[in-house]
Amino acid sequence: MIKVIFFAALREELGCGGTEISATNVNTVAEVKLALGQQNNDWQHYLTNNSLLCAVNHQMVNRDFSVKAGDEVAFFPPVTGG
């Protein structure tokens, strides 16, 4: 499984702080976003935002970064805090 966490306004928009997805056939951050959108059509709009930032295991990464079972993938909007 891959643990997925949503932060800041994204968490509010999705109405969820996080979830887990199967690591089967999910090899990149882009594929994590695709799998999440397929699980919940309401999320697809927010997850296809190209300005969305991502970290894997607390390291900032791009959409082509490789993921595997046991990873923690976090998504958040480009501006957080206040």
NORCOR-V174194 format. One record per helix or strand of 2 or more residues. SS is the DSSP state (h for helix, s for strand). FROM is the first residue (numbers start at 1). TO is the last residue. Records with the same first field share a line. If there is no record, write none. Layout:
BEGIN
SS->FROM-TO + FROM-TO
END
This chain:
BEGIN
s->2-6 + 18-21 + 53-56 + 59-61 + 72-76
h->8-14 + 29-39 + 41-47
END
